[in-house]
Amino acid sequence: MKNNVNRSRFTLDMTPELRTRLKIAAARRGVTMRRYSLSAIERQLEREEIAVPAPAGFDSDAVDRARSLQQAVFGERRLADDSTDLIRGARDERSEQL
């Protein structure tokens, strides 16, 4: 298995037509759809001059601010379900609305 230490997964839904275009473009360049997509995203971000901000330290003040924000947003309420279930439910609701 590949080393995924500094990577995170991102899922992208697309139409079958767009997937076919992506597959053809990648094949023309002799690369995988993954490599082609990553290169295209990197090029676009460079054009837009979007940089990754330097990570901020998590000192005790940052933790206190996060707890204050959590209290302001949620109060004493706690999420009853696993976050994965909540995300799936929100996706299902959204697809039903479309």
Distance bins in CASP14 RR format, pairs under 12 A and 6 or more apart:
PFRMAT RR
TARGET T0000
AUTHOR 0000-0000-0000
RMODE 2
METHOD distances of the structure
MODEL  1
1 7 0 0 0 0 0 1 0 0 0 0 0
2 34 0 0 0 0 0 1 0 0 0 0 0
7 34 0 0 0 0 0 1 0 0 0 0 0
7 38 0 0 0 0 0 1 0 0 0 0 0
9 34 0 0 0 0 0 1 0 0 0 0 0
10 34 0 0 0 0 0 1 0 0 0 0 0
10 37 0 0 0 0 1 0 0 0 0 0 0
10 38 0 0 0 0 1 0 0 0 0 0 0
10 41 0 0 0 0 1 0 0 0 0 0 0
11 37 0 0 0 0 0 1 0 0 0 0 0
11 87 0 0 0 0 0 1 0 0 0 0 0
11 91 0 0 0 0 0 1 0 0 0 0 0
12 18 0 0 0 0 1 0 0 0 0 0 0
12 19 0 0 0 0 1 0 0 0 0 0 0
12 22 0 0 0 0 1 0 0 0 0 0 0
12 33 0 0 0 0 0 1 0 0 0 0 0
12 34 0 0 0 0 0 1 0 0 0 0 0
12 37 1 0 0 1 0 0 0 0 0 0 0
12 38 0 0 0 0 0 1 0 0 0 0 0
12 40 0 0 0 0 0 1 0 0 0 0 0
12 41 0 0 0 0 0 1 0 0 0 0 0
13 19 0 0 0 0 1 0 0 0 0 0 0
13 91 0 0 0 0 1 0 0 0 0 0 0
13 94 0 0 0 0 0 1 0 0 0 0 0
13 95 0 0 0 0 0 1 0 0 0 0 0
13 98 0 0 0 0 0 1 0 0 0 0 0
14 20 0 0 0 0 1 0 0 0 0 0 0
14 21 0 0 0 0 1 0 0 0 0 0 0
14 22 1 0 0 1 0 0 0 0 0 0 0
14 23 0 0 0 0 0 1 0 0 0 0 0
14 33 0 0 0 0 0 1 0 0 0 0 0
14 37 0 0 0 0 0 1 0 0 0 0 0
15 21 0 0 0 0 1 0 0 0 0 0 0
15 22 0 0 0 0 0 1 0 0 0 0 0
16 22 0 0 0 0 0 1 0 0 0 0 0
16 23 0 0 0 0 0 1 0 0 0 0 0
17 23 0 0 0 0 0 1 0 0 0 0 0
17 24 0 0 0 0 0 1 0 0 0 0 0
18 24 0 0 0 0 0 1 0 0 0 0 0
18 25 0 0 0 0 0 1 0 0 0 0 0
18 33 0 0 0 0 0 1 0 0 0 0 0
18 37 0 0 0 0 0 1 0 0 0 0 0
19 25 0 0 0 0 0 1 0 0 0 0 0
19 26 0 0 0 0 0 1 0 0 0 0 0
19 33 0 0 0 0 1 0 0 0 0 0 0
19 36 0 0 0 0 0 1 0 0 0 0 0
19 37 0 0 0 0 0 1 0 0 0 0 0
20 26 0 0 0 0 0 1 0 0 0 0 0
20 27 0 0 0 0 0 1 0 0 0 0 0
20 33 0 0 0 0 0 1 0 0 0 0 0
21 27 0 0 0 0 0 1 0 0 0 0 0
21 28 0 0 0 0 0 1 0 0 0 0 0
21 33 0 0 0 0 0 1 0 0 0 0 0
21 36 0 0 0 0 0 1 0 0 0 0 0
21 37 0 0 0 0 0 1 0 0 0 0 0
21 40 0 0 0 0 0 1 0 0 0 0 0
22 28 0 0 0 0 0 1 0 0 0 0 0
22 29 0 0 0 0 0 1 0 0 0 0 0
22 31 0 0 0 0 0 1 0 0 0 0 0
22 32 0 0 0 0 0 1 0 0 0 0 0
22 33 1 0 1 0 0 0 0 0 0 0 0
22 34 0 0 0 0 1 0 0 0 0 0 0
22 35 0 0 0 0 0 1 0 0 0 0 0
22 36 1 0 0 1 0 0 0 0 0 0 0
22 37 1 0 0 1 0 0 0 0 0 0 0
22 38 0 0 0 0 0 1 0 0 0 0 0
22 39 0 0 0 0 0 1 0 0 0 0 0
22 40 0 0 0 0 1 0 0 0 0 0 0
22 41 0 0 0 0 0 1 0 0 0 0 0
23 29 0 0 0 0 0 1 0 0 0 0 0
23 30 0 0 0 0 0 1 0 0 0 0 0
23 31 0 0 0 0 0 1 0 0 0 0 0
23 32 0 0 0 0 1 0 0 0 0 0 0
23 33 1 0 1 0 0 0 0 0 0 0 0
23 34 0 0 0 0 0 1 0 0 0 0 0
23 36 0 0 0 0 1 0 0 0 0 0 0
23 37 0 0 0 0 0 1 0 0 0 0 0
24 30 0 0 0 0 0 1 0 0 0 0 0
24 33 0 0 0 0 1 0 0 0 0 0 0
24 36 0 0 0 0 0 1 0 0 0 0 0
25 31 0 0 0 0 1 0 0 0 0 0 0
25 32 0 0 0 0 0 1 0 0 0 0 0
25 33 0 0 0 0 1 0 0 0 0 0 0
25 35 0 0 0 0 0 1 0 0 0 0 0
25 36 1 0 0 1 0 0 0 0 0 0 0
25 37 0 0 0 0 1 0 0 0 0 0 0
25 39 0 0 0 0 0 1 0 0 0 0 0
25 40 0 0 0 0 1 0 0 0 0 0 0
26 32 1 0 0 1 0 0 0 0 0 0 0
26 33 1 0 1 0 0 0 0 0 0 0 0
26 34 0 0 0 0 1 0 0 0 0 0 0
26 35 1 0 0 1 0 0 0 0 0 0 0
26 36 1 1 0 0 0 0 0 0 0 0 0
26 37 1 0 0 1 0 0 0 0 0 0 0
26 38 0 0 0 0 0 1 0 0 0 0 0
26 39 0 0 0 0 1 0 0 0 0 0 0
26 40 0 0 0 0 1 0 0 0 0 0 0
27 33 0 0 0 0 1 0 0 0 0 0 0
27 35 0 0 0 0 0 1 0 0 0 0 0
27 36 0 0 0 0 1 0 0 0 0 0 0
28 36 0 0 0 0 1 0 0 0 0 0 0
29 35 0 0 0 0 1 0 0 0 0 0 0
29 36 1 0 0 1 0 0 0 0 0 0 0
29 37 0 0 0 0 0 1 0 0 0 0 0
29 39 0 0 0 0 1 0 0 0 0 0 0
29 40 0 0 0 0 0 1 0 0 0 0 0
30 36 0 0 0 0 1 0 0 0 0 0 0
30 39 0 0 0 0 0 1 0 0 0 0 0
31 37 0 0 0 0 1 0 0 0 0 0 0
31 38 0 0 0 0 1 0 0 0 0 0 0
31 39 1 0 0 1 0 0 0 0 0 0 0
31 40 0 0 0 0 0 1 0 0 0 0 0
32 38 0 0 0 0 1 0 0 0 0 0 0
32 39 0 0 0 0 0 1 0 0 0 0 0
33 39 0 0 0 0 0 1 0 0 0 0 0
33 40 0 0 0 0 0 1 0 0 0 0 0
34 40 0 0 0 0 0 1 0 0 0 0 0
34 41 0 0 0 0 0 1 0 0 0 0 0
35 41 0 0 0 0 0 1 0 0 0 0 0
35 42 0 0 0 0 0 1 0 0 0 0 0
36 42 0 0 0 0 0 1 0 0 0 0 0
36 43 0 0 0 0 0 1 0 0 0 0 0
37 43 0 0 0 0 0 1 0 0 0 0 0
37 44 0 0 0 0 0 1 0 0 0 0 0
38 44 0 0 0 0 0 1 0 0 0 0 0
38 45 0 0 0 0 0 1 0 0 0 0 0
39 45 0 0 0 0 0 1 0 0 0 0 0
39 46 0 0 0 0 0 1 0 0 0 0 0
40 46 0 0 0 0 0 1 0 0 0 0 0
40 47 0 0 0 0 0 1 0 0 0 0 0
41 47 0 0 0 0 0 1 0 0 0 0 0
41 48 0 0 0 0 0 1 0 0 0 0 0
41 50 0 0 0 0 0 1 0 0 0 0 0
42 48 0 0 0 0 0 1 0 0 0 0 0
42 50 0 0 0 0 0 1 0 0 0 0 0
42 52 0 0 0 0 0 1 0 0 0 0 0
43 50 0 0 0 0 0 1 0 0 0 0 0
44 50 0 0 0 0 1 0 0 0 0 0 0
45 51 0 0 0 0 1 0 0 0 0 0 0
45 52 0 0 0 0 1 0 0 0 0 0 0
55 62 0 0 0 0 0 1 0 0 0 0 0
56 62 1 0 0 1 0 0 0 0 0 0 0
56 63 0 0 0 0 0 1 0 0 0 0 0
56 65 0 0 0 0 0 1 0 0 0 0 0
56 66 0 0 0 0 0 1 0 0 0 0 0
57 63 0 0 0 0 0 1 0 0 0 0 0
57 65 0 0 0 0 0 1 0 0 0 0 0
57 66 0 0 0 0 0 1 0 0 0 0 0
58 64 0 0 0 0 0 1 0 0 0 0 0
58 65 0 0 0 0 0 1 0 0 0 0 0
58 66 0 0 0 0 1 0 0 0 0 0 0
59 65 0 0 0 0 0 1 0 0 0 0 0
59 66 0 0 0 0 0 1 0 0 0 0 0
60 66 0 0 0 0 0 1 0 0 0 0 0
60 67 0 0 0 0 0 1 0 0 0 0 0
61 67 0 0 0 0 0 1 0 0 0 0 0
61 68 0 0 0 0 0 1 0 0 0 0 0
62 68 0 0 0 0 0 1 0 0 0 0 0
62 69 0 0 0 0 0 1 0 0 0 0 0
63 69 0 0 0 0 0 1 0 0 0 0 0
63 70 0 0 0 0 0 1 0 0 0 0 0
64 70 0 0 0 0 0 1 0 0 0 0 0
64 71 0 0 0 0 0 1 0 0 0 0 0
65 71 0 0 0 0 0 1 0 0 0 0 0
65 72 0 0 0 0 0 1 0 0 0 0 0
66 72 0 0 0 0 0 1 0 0 0 0 0
66 73 0 0 0 0 0 1 0 0 0 0 0
66 74 0 0 0 0 0 1 0 0 0 0 0
67 73 0 0 0 0 0 1 0 0 0 0 0
67 74 0 0 0 0 0 1 0 0 0 0 0
67 75 0 0 0 0 0 1 0 0 0 0 0
68 74 0 0 0 0 0 1 0 0 0 0 0
68 75 0 0 0 0 0 1 0 0 0 0 0
69 75 0 0 0 0 0 1 0 0 0 0 0
70 76 0 0 0 0 0 1 0 0 0 0 0
70 77 0 0 0 0 0 1 0 0 0 0 0
70 78 0 0 0 0 0 1 0 0 0 0 0
70 79 0 0 0 0 0 1 0 0 0 0 0
71 77 0 0 0 0 0 1 0 0 0 0 0
71 78 0 0 0 0 0 1 0 0 0 0 0
73 79 0 0 0 0 0 1 0 0 0 0 0
74 80 0 0 0 0 0 1 0 0 0 0 0
79 85 0 0 0 0 1 0 0 0 0 0 0
79 86 1 0 0 1 0 0 0 0 0 0 0
79 87 0 0 0 0 0 1 0 0 0 0 0
80 86 0 0 0 0 1 0 0 0 0 0 0
81 87 0 0 0 0 1 0 0 0 0 0 0
81 88 0 0 0 0 1 0 0 0 0 0 0
81 89 0 0 0 0 1 0 0 0 0 0 0
81 90 0 0 0 0 0 1 0 0 0 0 0
82 88 0 0 0 0 1 0 0 0 0 0 0
82 89 0 0 0 0 0 1 0 0 0 0 0
83 89 0 0 0 0 0 1 0 0 0 0 0
83 90 0 0 0 0 0 1 0 0 0 0 0
84 90 0 0 0 0 0 1 0 0 0 0 0
84 91 0 0 0 0 0 1 0 0 0 0 0
85 91 0 0 0 0 0 1 0 0 0 0 0
85 92 0 0 0 0 0 1 0 0 0 0 0
86 92 0 0 0 0 0 1 0 0 0 0 0
86 93 0 0 0 0 0 1 0 0 0 0 0
87 93 0 0 0 0 0 1 0 0 0 0 0
87 94 0 0 0 0 0 1 0 0 0 0 0
88 94 0 0 0 0 0 1 0 0 0 0 0
88 95 0 0 0 0 0 1 0 0 0 0 0
89 95 0 0 0 0 1 0 0 0 0 0 0
89 96 0 0 0 0 1 0 0 0 0 0 0
90 96 0 0 0 0 0 1 0 0 0 0 0
90 97 0 0 0 0 0 1 0 0 0 0 0
91 97 0 0 0 0 0 1 0 0 0 0 0
91 98 0 0 0 0 0 1 0 0 0 0 0
92 98 0 0 0 0 0 1 0 0 0 0 0
END
